[in-house]
């Protein structure tokens, strides 16, 4: 039986590369040989540091140590089960693969794997499944075309959201982050301007740049208190979209003066908004959203390569998690490749 390799977190702040037996595919499965996989700096770091909300939930079986991280990868299908007709051997696909050299994927009625053209580089293709999460901020926005958008937090989710809003017709777009390098990465998107909140009052800086408040403010920080900052930047009657996963309680929130009296809409945009099946008030499904994201990458409408900071061998995974945690001015989008493991 062939051997594969995967990243494993046996406990907090610990990462190993472990060997496993690659099983034969069942009749309703495909085997994907991984080219590259992208690290989710939000969820994966939350588990790595032990703060993820589901780690202490006994009813949740996914977020538990030992944990095999990752849910965004690209690779080639190398084996196809006898009942599978949707995919073919040799097809290049991206999907929710973990950080492992080979993934056996169950092929259900809900589409999980999506074709991606050969000309899209592996590091960029490896981040496309992760792009589904910031894409929810577009799905949940009431309007996009010609809307002034402020995005709080120029981490990986904020950077991808910036590129998606720009590709979808929002203008102008302003990124907010206290890290100088992250602002520079955002400014690589044509026309995007940025604000350093540590250098002065952000609403005053926004007024100087835009002459008014924003139509949409997207919070990609994952910090609960950022809602208060977002409400100071959004226009009366505007919309605040929470795409970062806020872990904690919002303090000192005046629901009348900050929200109700100004007729501001606050909308959650969790990744589950784009599921496998149509649900009430959720117009997008994965088989609509992911091919569109692939089209953006294939056509050049979005370029994720200009936000990629590290594309390294999977054996350096522990170093990458530490870098994402402690060196935010150097590490942003990180992908792992599995060549000659």
C-alpha angles and dihedrals in degrees: 000000000000121000126232134183133225143178113252131187103205092180142341115318092003128114129177138174108232132187121233138177113256106228124220113260118258123227092271099040141084130207116225122196105213122235096179141341130206126228118232102220091198109048097025094049090046089058093039090056094040097242100110110127094229098053092085095040107103091198092060114083098177103066100053136117127282084051129182103208132206138073105185125070147136129218150127127282106239100173134026128199118240094250096048115106102156096071135042135208111267094025116140111228141167126210147122097320120153127231095284137113093240131021129196107210125196110227106219131170086269112078114242104163125056132191118251126189120251093238093067105094116243096244092054094043090050090062098050096092088051088053088068089076099057087038087069088069088063093045090052096044114104093217133001112171110100093352120143105237129193116193118200113210123027096212119124095288092047092047093052091045089052091055094045094049090048091050090049097054106265114147137214105019123191124189122207122204136134093220110091095208092052090053089052091052090052092048089061085080106088112257097006115134127191143213128212105214091194092063097059147322107326096212090053091049090048091051090052092050101038107018090228143034124284126270091217130021116193116199109208096160100091088219112129094213090058088081088074090052091048093053091054090056101044124088122243106276090019130125134251114200119197108208099151112081104248109212107194145031124300111235131202095013117163104203094192105045096031099042123357099045091051096047091234119166117221113197131187115222106187118168090250088072085083104055136157096266135039114268131184111281092003104099098177128072128186093259088058100039103042097051088050091051089048089051090052090054097042093048095045093243087129126029115198094171092079090063095046111111103171134026105173142156114280090244087073093059096114091053090050094053091049090048093050089049101044108021107048093159090060105032123057118132113020128184130183125215126204102208113149096347 
